[in-house]
């Protein structure tokens, strides 16, 4: 856990990451809030807050009396969401900085293509 961010957001992100990685498939059950609470040693209400964020986003849904499940289409929605976040948080600021220092688009692309990929990195 990262102390700089709320735990419930980290739990939601961990579930999202498991869906994106294929560890949690659509229409499969996710661990309960009590299981998350026990695993992370946190209050079940905190775990529930993270899970409910994903319910509100349509990534998870509740089956009354059974638990939470990954909604159909969740992986595609998460990929779209993460790509939009990536553009807003990384690409736009990168382009803005490149513009400030006089890099052309071709120069920027060349720098990116020449950047080393470290072992364990994925493209």
MMTF fields as JSON, N, C-alpha, C and O atoms, coordinates in Angstrom:
{
  "mmtfVersion": "1.0.0",
  "mmtfProducer": "UNKNOWN",
  "numBonds": 491,
  "numAtoms": 492,
  "numGroups": 123,
  "numChains": 1,
  "numModels": 1,
  "chainsPerModel": [1],
  "groupsPerChain": [123],
  "chainIdList": ["A"],
  "bondAtomList": [4, 2, 8, 6, 12, 10, 16, 14, 20, 18, 24, 22, 28, 26, 32, 30, 36, 34, 40, 38, 44, 42, 48, 46, 52, 50, 56, 54, 60, 58, 64, 62, 68, 66, 72, 70, 76, 74, 80, 78, 84, 82, 88, 86, 92, 90, 96, 94, 100, 98, 104, 102, 108, 106, 112, 110, 116, 114, 120, 118, 124, 122, 128, 126, 132, 130, 136, 134, 140, 138, 144, 142, 148, 146, 152, 150, 156, 154, 160, 158, 164, 162, 168, 166, 172, 170, 176, 174, 180, 178, 184, 182, 188, 186, 192, 190, 196, 194, 200, 198, 204, 202, 208, 206, 212, 210, 216, 214, 220, 218, 224, 222, 228, 226, 232, 230, 236, 234, 240, 238, 244, 242, 248, 246, 252, 250, 256, 254, 260, 258, 264, 262, 268, 266, 272, 270, 276, 274, 280, 278, 284, 282, 288, 286, 292, 290, 296, 294, 300, 298, 304, 302, 308, 306, 312, 310, 316, 314, 320, 318, 324, 322, 328, 326, 332, 330, 336, 334, 340, 338, 344, 342, 348, 346, 352, 350, 356, 354, 360, 358, 364, 362, 368, 366, 372, 370, 376, 374, 380, 378, 384, 382, 388, 386, 392, 390, 396, 394, 400, 398, 404, 402, 408, 406, 412, 410, 416, 414, 420, 418, 424, 422, 428, 426, 432, 430, 436, 434, 440, 438, 444, 442, 448, 446, 452, 450, 456, 454, 460, 458, 464, 462, 468, 466, 472, 470, 476, 474, 480, 478, 484, 482, 488, 486],
  "bondOrderList": [1, 1, 1, 1, 1, 1, 1, 1, 1, 1, 1, 1, 1, 1, 1, 1, 1, 1, 1, 1, 1, 1, 1, 1, 1, 1, 1, 1, 1, 1, 1, 1, 1, 1, 1, 1, 1, 1, 1, 1, 1, 1, 1, 1, 1, 1, 1, 1, 1, 1, 1, 1, 1, 1, 1, 1, 1, 1, 1, 1, 1, 1, 1, 1, 1, 1, 1, 1, 1, 1, 1, 1, 1, 1, 1, 1, 1, 1, 1, 1, 1, 1, 1, 1, 1, 1, 1, 1, 1, 1, 1, 1, 1, 1, 1, 1, 1, 1, 1, 1, 1, 1, 1, 1, 1, 1, 1, 1, 1, 1, 1, 1, 1, 1, 1, 1, 1, 1, 1, 1, 1, 1],
  "groupList": [{"groupName": "UNK", "atomNameList": ["N", "CA", "C", "O"], "elementList": ["N", "C", "C", "O"], "formalChargeList": [0, 0, 0, 0], "bondAtomList": [1, 0, 2, 1, 3, 2], "bondOrderList": [1, 1, 2], "singleLetterCode": "X", "chemCompType": "L-PEPTIDE LINKING"}],
  "groupTypeList": [0, 0, 0, 0, 0, 0, 0, 0, 0, 0, 0, 0, 0, 0, 0, 0, 0, 0, 0, 0, 0, 0, 0, 0, 0, 0, 0, 0, 0, 0, 0, 0, 0, 0, 0, 0, 0, 0, 0, 0, 0, 0, 0, 0, 0, 0, 0, 0, 0, 0, 0, 0, 0, 0, 0, 0, 0, 0, 0, 0, 0, 0, 0, 0, 0, 0, 0, 0, 0, 0, 0, 0, 0, 0, 0, 0, 0, 0, 0, 0, 0, 0, 0, 0, 0, 0, 0, 0, 0, 0, 0, 0, 0, 0, 0, 0, 0, 0, 0, 0, 0, 0, 0, 0, 0, 0, 0, 0, 0, 0, 0, 0, 0, 0, 0, 0, 0, 0, 0, 0, 0, 0, 0],
  "groupIdList": [1, 2, 3, 4, 5, 6, 7, 8, 9, 10, 11, 12, 13, 14, 15, 16, 17, 18, 19, 20, 21, 22, 23, 24, 25, 26, 27, 28, 29, 30, 31, 32, 33, 34, 35, 36, 37, 38, 39, 40, 41, 42, 43, 44, 45, 46, 47, 48, 49, 50, 51, 52, 53, 54, 55, 56, 57, 58, 59, 60, 61, 62, 63, 64, 65, 66, 67, 68, 69, 70, 71, 72, 73, 74, 75, 76, 77, 78, 79, 80, 81, 82, 83, 84, 85, 86, 87, 88, 89, 90, 91, 92, 93, 94, 95, 96, 97, 98, 99, 100, 101, 102, 103, 104, 105, 106, 107, 108, 109, 110, 111, 112, 113, 114, 115, 116, 117, 118, 119, 120, 121, 122, 123],
  "secStructList": [7, 7, 6, 6, 1, 7, 2, 2, 2, 2, 2, 2, 2, 2, 2, 2, 2, 2, 2, 2, 6, 6, 1, 1, 7, 6, 6, 7, 5, 7, 7, 7, 2, 2, 2, 2, 2, 2, 2, 2, 6, 7, 7, 2, 2, 2, 2, 2, 2, 2, 2, 2, 2, 2, 2, 2, 6, 6, 1, 3, 3, 3, 3, 6, 6, 6, 3, 3, 3, 3, 7, 6, 6, 2, 2, 2, 2, 2, 2, 2, 2, 2, 2, 2, 2, 2, 0, 0, 0, 0, 0, 2, 2, 2, 2, 2, 2, 2, 2, 2, 6, 6, 7, 7, 2, 2, 2, 2, 2, 2, 2, 2, 2, 2, 1, 7, 7, 7, 6, 6, 7, 7, 7],
  "xCoordList": [0.834, 0.0, 0.881, 1.959, 0.39, 1.094, 0.454, -0.726, 1.21, 0.668, 0.242, -0.461, 0.652, 0.329, -1.07, -1.552, -1.72, -3.054, -4.02, -3.619, -5.291, -6.28, -6.315, -6.226, -6.445, -6.434, -7.573, -7.382, -8.752, -9.885, -9.622, -10.06, -8.907, -8.555, -7.546, -7.607, -6.635, -5.642, -6.291, -5.875, -7.299, -8.01, -8.76, -8.718, -9.437, -10.146, -9.16, -9.443, -8.007, -7.001, -6.428, -6.163, -6.238, -5.73, -6.719, -6.311, -8.0, -9.021, -9.008, -9.06, -8.939, -8.857, -7.647, -7.754, -6.496, -5.279, -5.44, -4.955, -6.117, -6.362, -7.281, -7.115, -8.242, -9.138, -8.341, -8.45, -7.545, -6.751, -5.737, -5.48, -5.16, -4.152, -4.766, -4.049, -6.094, -6.755, -6.81, -7.163, -6.464, -6.537, -7.964, -8.318, -8.77, -10.207, -10.961, -10.918, -11.633, -12.352, -13.775, -14.337, -14.333, -15.709, -16.644, -16.49, -17.611, -18.62, -18.07, -18.74, -16.857, -16.342, -16.469, -16.493, -16.548, -16.714, -15.378, -14.322, -15.455, -14.269, -14.295, -15.35, -13.154, -13.154, -14.121, -14.402, -14.609, -15.549, -14.8, -13.574, -15.557, -14.941, -14.256, -13.221, -14.826, -14.184, -12.857, -11.9, -12.805, -11.547, -10.496, -9.334, -10.911, -9.977, -9.51, -8.324, -10.435, -10.106, -9.098, -8.141, -9.31, -8.393, -7.028, -5.997, -7.019, -5.762, -4.927, -3.724, -5.566, -4.853, -4.811, -4.188, -5.485, -5.556, -6.117, -5.51, -7.294, -7.982, -9.422, -9.876, -10.131, -11.54, -12.351, -12.107, -13.311, -14.154, -14.884, -15.148, -15.206, -15.872, -14.963, -15.431, -13.676, -12.705, -12.621, -12.62, -12.552, -12.528, -13.815, -13.792, -14.926, -16.219, -16.292, -16.898, -15.678, -15.67, -14.936, -15.375, -13.832, -13.09, -13.884, -13.923, -14.514, -15.327, -16.52, -16.861, -17.147, -18.328, -17.995, -18.854, -16.768, -16.357, -16.48, -16.929, -16.069, -16.124, -17.552, -17.882, -18.388, -19.812, -20.419, -21.157, -20.101, -20.616, -20.168, -20.889, -18.968, -18.436, -18.913, -18.591, -19.673, -20.172, -19.144, -19.348, -18.041, -16.999, -17.374, -17.138, -17.951, -18.437, -19.938, -20.488, -20.592, -22.013, -22.277, -21.544, -23.351, -23.712, -24.766, -25.733, -24.56, -25.598, -26.022, -25.278, -27.222, -27.708, -27.563, -28.021, -26.916, -26.726, -25.587, -25.287, -24.946, -23.866, -22.528, -21.531, -22.51, -21.261, -21.139, -22.117, -19.913, -19.591, -18.989, -18.25, -19.329, -18.848, -18.34, -18.756, -17.427, -16.895, -17.939, -18.385, -18.316, -19.338, -18.792, -17.607, -19.684, -19.334, -18.912, -19.562, -17.822, -17.318, -16.411, -15.944, -16.158, -15.34, -13.916, -13.367, -13.328, -11.939, -11.824, -10.915, -12.725, -12.692, -12.918, -12.259, -13.848, -14.091, -12.867, -12.538, -12.198, -11.006, -9.864, -9.146, -9.687, -8.648, -8.919, -8.002, -10.154, -10.522, -10.257, -9.681, -10.671, -10.472, -8.99, -8.568, -8.201, -6.777, -6.05, -5.126, -6.466, -5.843, -6.139, -5.267, -7.37, -7.731, -6.939, -6.469, -6.79, -5.993, -4.531, -3.887, -4.018, -2.623, -2.378, -1.377, -3.284, -3.141, -3.16, -2.32, -4.118, -4.259, -3.09, -2.615, -2.63, -1.609, -0.177, 0.727, 0.042, 1.409, 1.647, 2.592, 0.801, 1.052, 0.909, 1.806, -0.198, -0.39, 0.698, 1.239, 1.046, 2.159, 3.494, 4.304, 3.726, 4.943, 5.005, 6.039, 3.899, 3.852, 4.018, 4.708, 3.386, 3.511, 4.969, 5.463, 5.651, 7.061, 7.93, 8.837, 7.663, 8.433, 8.285, 9.249, 7.083, 6.824, 7.606, 8.188, 7.619, 8.345, 9.831, 10.451, 10.398, 11.841, 12.183, 13.333, 11.178, 11.409, 11.6, 12.179, 11.125, 11.207, 10.07, 8.923, 10.398, 9.354, 8.698, 9.209, 7.578, 6.903, 7.815, 7.881, 8.514, 9.416, 10.548, 10.919, 11.095, 12.16, 11.653, 12.335, 10.452, 9.863, 9.629, 9.946, 9.076, 8.839, 10.163, 10.255, 11.18, 12.499, 13.073, 13.666, 12.898, 13.38, 12.673, 13.299, 11.37, 10.594, 11.028, 11.193, 11.21, 11.605, 13.004, 13.291, 13.873, 15.243, 15.371, 16.398, 14.34, 14.41, 14.505, 13.76, 15.436, 15.586, 14.383, 13.804, 14.036, 12.992, 13.727, 14.587, 13.373, 14.052, 13.355, 12.158, 14.098, 13.548, 12.347, 12.405, 11.278, 10.052, 9.076, 7.887, 9.58, 8.693, 7.912, 8.419, 6.692, 5.902, 5.51, 5.36, 5.347, 4.959, 3.595, 3.067],
  "yCoordList": [-1.182, 0.0, 1.248, 1.276, 2.263, 3.535, 4.544, 4.863, 5.041, 5.954, 7.303, 8.055, 7.618, 8.935, 9.003, 10.087, 7.85, 7.818, 7.065, 6.143, 7.453, 6.745, 5.243, 4.84, 4.446, 2.987, 2.51, 1.604, 3.106, 2.636, 2.828, 2.016, 3.901, 4.111, 3.061, 2.591, 2.703, 1.686, 0.314, -0.46, 0.018, -1.251, -1.277, -2.273, -0.192, -0.106, -0.278, -0.995, 0.38, 0.277, -1.138, -1.622, -1.796, -3.175, -4.109, -4.987, -3.925, -4.736, -4.439, -5.353, -3.153, -2.772, -3.439, -3.985, -3.393, -3.993, -5.492, -6.035, -6.164, -7.595, -7.884, -8.888, -7.007, -7.176, -6.954, -7.738, -5.892, -5.59, -6.683, -6.991, -7.271, -8.323, -9.677, -10.622, -9.774, -11.046, -11.979, -13.149, -11.473, -12.295, -12.398, -13.375, -11.401, -11.421, -11.296, -10.255, -12.343, -12.365, -11.834, -11.856, -11.364, -10.879, -11.996, -13.157, -11.609, -12.497, -13.437, -14.399, -13.174, -13.958, -13.147, -11.916, -13.855, -13.225, -12.655, -13.264, -11.479, -10.877, -11.168, -11.484, -11.067, -11.291, -10.33, -9.237, -10.76, -9.941, -8.797, -8.814, -7.814, -6.702, -7.208, -6.676, -8.225, -8.802, -9.479, -9.417, -10.118, -10.743, -9.678, -9.821, -8.603, -7.499, -6.896, -6.618, -6.695, -6.102, -6.975, -6.461, -8.269, -9.179, -9.185, -9.155, -9.222, -9.273, -8.02, -8.107, -6.848, -5.58, -5.078, -4.059, -5.81, -5.437, -4.021, -3.147, -3.84, -2.552, -2.779, -3.919, -1.699, -1.745, -2.213, -1.745, -3.125, -3.567, -2.415, -2.488, -1.361, -0.21, 0.474, 0.962, 0.506, 1.09, 0.241, 0.77, -1.069, -1.978, -1.836, -1.82, -1.736, -1.582, -0.307, -0.281, 0.744, 2.022, 1.87, 2.415, 1.138, 0.899, 0.058, 0.351, -0.986, -1.86, -1.088, -1.222, -0.285, 0.468, 1.523, 1.871, 2.034, 2.931, 2.224, 2.803, 0.96, 0.196, -0.202, -0.34, -0.384, -0.634, 0.61, 0.521, 1.778, 3.04, 3.281, 3.899, 2.791, 2.948, 1.856, 1.89, 0.889, -0.188, -1.271, -2.102, -1.272, -2.283, -3.564, -4.666, -3.416, -4.539, -4.403, -3.307, -5.512, -5.461, -6.439, -7.408, -6.158, -6.975, -8.008, -7.708, -9.224, -10.248, -10.408, -10.917, -9.964, -9.945, -11.312, -12.331, -11.301, -12.516, -13.403, -14.416, -13.031, -13.869, -13.133, -13.682, -11.89, -11.124, -10.208, -9.906, -9.774, -8.867, -9.64, -10.607, -9.185, -9.837, -8.79, -7.632, -9.223, -8.346, -8.268, -9.289, -7.055, -6.839, -7.126, -6.942, -7.578, -7.782, -6.449, -5.426, -6.467, -5.255, -4.41, -3.351, -4.879, -4.108, -3.899, -2.804, -4.931, -4.801, -3.729, -2.9, -3.741, -2.733, -1.331, -0.382, -1.19, 0.12, 0.61, 1.796, -0.311, 0.07, 0.472, 1.43, -0.246, 0.117, 1.524, 2.341, 1.807, 3.135, 4.206, 5.251, 3.948, 4.894, 5.146, 6.294, 4.078, 4.217, 4.935, 5.711, 4.679, 5.381, 6.877, 7.705, 7.211, 8.626, 9.271, 10.4, 8.563, 9.075, 9.233, 10.225, 8.251, 8.297, 9.516, 10.214, 9.764, 10.927, 12.215, 13.093, 12.322, 13.544, 13.753, 14.877, 12.68, 12.802, 12.762, 13.296, 12.131, 11.972, 12.572, 13.338, 12.23, 12.653, 14.159, 14.804, 14.73, 16.18, 16.982, 17.913, 16.65, 17.392, 17.184, 18.108, 15.99, 15.723, 16.613, 17.217, 16.689, 17.525, 18.999, 19.743, 19.416, 20.811, 21.146, 22.201, 20.259, 20.497, 20.465, 21.285, 19.527, 19.46, 20.752, 21.254, 21.276, 22.539, 23.679, 24.506, 23.724, 24.784, 24.794, 25.855, 23.611, 23.549, 23.412, 23.16, 23.579, 23.641, 22.323, 22.287, 21.234, 19.945, 19.822, 20.153, 19.349, 19.074, 17.742, 16.976, 17.471, 16.199, 15.047, 14.023, 15.216, 14.169, 13.918, 12.768, 14.98, 14.824, 14.101, 13.239, 14.466, 13.823, 12.339, 11.504, 12.014, 10.609, 9.856, 8.719, 10.482, 9.855, 9.583, 8.529, 10.53, 10.34, 9.175, 8.371, 9.086, 8.0, 6.66, 5.687, 6.613, 5.361, 4.924, 3.727, 5.88, 5.561, 5.229, 4.704, 5.53, 5.275, 3.779, 2.991, 3.392, 1.954, 1.407, 2.074, 0.197, -0.522, -1.443, -2.227, -1.332, -2.131, -3.473, -3.595, -4.461, -5.796, -5.696, -5.038, -6.341, -6.293, -5.245, -5.304, -4.265, -3.272, -3.921, -4.812, -3.475, -3.97, -2.808, -1.682, -3.073, -2.032, -2.349, -1.603],
  "zCoordList": [0.0, 0.0, 0.0, 0.593, -0.676, -0.817, 0.129, -0.014, 1.078, 2.082, 1.521, 2.196, 0.308, -0.248, -0.871, -1.199, -1.032, -1.657, -0.755, -0.044, -0.782, 0.045, -0.279, -1.439, 0.755, 0.603, -0.289, -1.1, -0.151, -0.953, -2.449, -3.264, -2.81, -4.228, -4.688, -5.824, -3.817, -4.153, -4.339, -5.2, -3.538, -3.684, -5.016, -5.738, -5.335, -6.619, -7.776, -8.736, -7.683, -8.736, -8.839, -9.94, -7.704, -7.715, -8.415, -9.176, -8.165, -8.841, -10.33, -11.152, -10.679, -12.098, -12.753, -13.851, -12.077, -12.63, -12.84, -13.832, -11.915, -12.072, -13.256, -13.949, -13.479, -14.636, -15.922, -16.864, -15.961, -17.158, -17.454, -18.618, -16.417, -16.592, -16.925, -17.253, -16.841, -17.127, -15.935, -16.077, -14.759, -13.549, -13.022, -12.362, -13.31, -12.994, -14.317, -14.972, -14.689, -15.957, -15.785, -14.69, -16.875, -16.854, -16.408, -16.788, -15.594, -15.023, -13.953, -13.577, -13.456, -12.333, -11.047, -11.065, -9.951, -8.653, -8.164, -8.336, -7.555, -6.941, -5.443, -4.893, -4.784, -3.333, -2.632, -3.122, -1.498, -0.728, -0.041, 0.067, 0.417, 1.142, 2.415, 2.816, 3.042, 4.235, 3.884, 4.657, 2.728, 2.294, 1.996, 2.378, 1.308, 1.058, 2.378, 2.55, 3.303, 4.599, 5.355, 5.934, 5.35, 6.039, 5.354, 6.026, 4.033, 3.287, 3.513, 3.759, 3.428, 3.574, 5.025, 5.325, 5.911, 7.332, 7.498, 8.117, 6.92, 6.987, 7.41, 7.518, 7.646, 8.006, 6.8, 5.688, 6.987, 5.866, 5.162, 3.962, 5.903, 5.279, 4.263, 3.234, 4.551, 3.616, 2.359, 1.248, 2.529, 1.383, 0.579, -0.652, 1.282, 0.611, -0.205, -1.276, 0.299, -0.433, -1.768, -2.781, -1.775, -3.017, -4.001, -5.196, -3.493, -4.347, -4.903, -6.078, -4.056, -4.503, -5.557, -6.367, -5.56, -6.642, -7.988, -8.977, -7.997, -9.245, -9.6, -10.778, -8.604, -8.863, -9.497, -10.478, -8.926, -9.459, -10.896, -11.68, -11.244, -12.604, -13.553, -14.741, -13.051, -13.899, -14.183, -15.069, -13.442, -13.632, -12.891, -13.386, -11.72, -10.93, -10.747, -10.851, -10.475, -10.124, -8.997, -8.799, -8.261, -7.104, -7.479, -8.18, -7.0, -7.037, -5.593, -4.755, -5.326, -3.947, -3.281, -3.799, -2.126, -1.355, -1.831, -1.2, -2.944, -3.485, -3.436, -2.968, -3.919, -3.919, -5.113, -5.798, -5.347, -6.445, -7.605, -7.42, -8.81, -10.026, -11.003, -10.974, -11.873, -12.918, -14.029, -14.554, -14.374, -15.396, -16.798, -17.072, -17.669, -19.067, -19.675, -19.459, -20.432, -21.068, -20.188, -20.607, -18.964, -18.023, -18.512, -18.391, -19.056, -19.499, -20.59, -20.547, -21.551, -22.618, -22.06, -22.487, -21.106, -20.486, -19.721, -19.753, -19.033, -18.288, -19.209, -18.921, -20.312, -21.28, -21.81, -21.895, -22.163, -22.67, -21.614, -21.916, -20.388, -19.284, -19.041, -18.905, -18.987, -18.708, -19.846, -19.601, -21.09, -22.221, -22.154, -22.42, -21.799, -21.66, -20.526, -20.663, -19.412, -18.29, -18.694, -18.353, -19.42, -19.862, -20.739, -20.58, -21.654, -22.526, -21.708, -21.902, -20.799, -20.003, -19.043, -18.875, -18.419, -17.376, -17.895, -17.252, -19.059, -19.541, -20.924, -21.113, -21.885, -23.258, -23.42, -23.963, -22.962, -23.114, -22.412, -23.009, -21.143, -20.518, -21.25, -21.326, -21.784, -22.546, -23.783, -24.071, -24.506, -25.707, -25.342, -26.04, -24.251, -23.821, -23.502, -23.897, -22.795, -22.452, -23.701, -23.845, -24.605, -25.852, -26.646, -27.224, -26.666, -27.373, -26.733, -27.434, -25.403, -24.679, -25.003, -25.072, -25.201, -25.446, -26.925, -27.284, -27.778, -29.216, -29.928, -31.014, -29.339, -30.03, -31.032, -30.732, -32.211, -33.199, -32.872, -32.055, -33.503, -33.296, -33.718, -33.038, -34.832, -35.32, -34.322, -34.083, -33.743, -32.755, -31.507, -30.953, -31.079, -29.905, -30.157, -29.31, -31.312, -31.665, -31.727, -31.264, -32.293, -32.384, -30.991, -30.76, -30.064, -28.692, -28.023, -27.332, -28.23, -27.629, -28.206, -27.471, -29.518, -30.151, -29.729, -29.684, -29.421, -29.027, -27.541, -27.111, -26.76, -25.318, -25.065, -25.648, -24.184, -23.91, -23.15, -22.292, -23.485, -22.757, -21.793, -22.194, -20.512, -19.502, -19.343, -19.603, -18.922, -18.698, -17.775, -16.737, -18.149, -17.349, -17.843, -17.53, -18.631, -19.215, -20.349, -21.031, -20.547, -21.663, -22.541, -22.067, -23.796, -24.751, -25.287, -26.112]
}
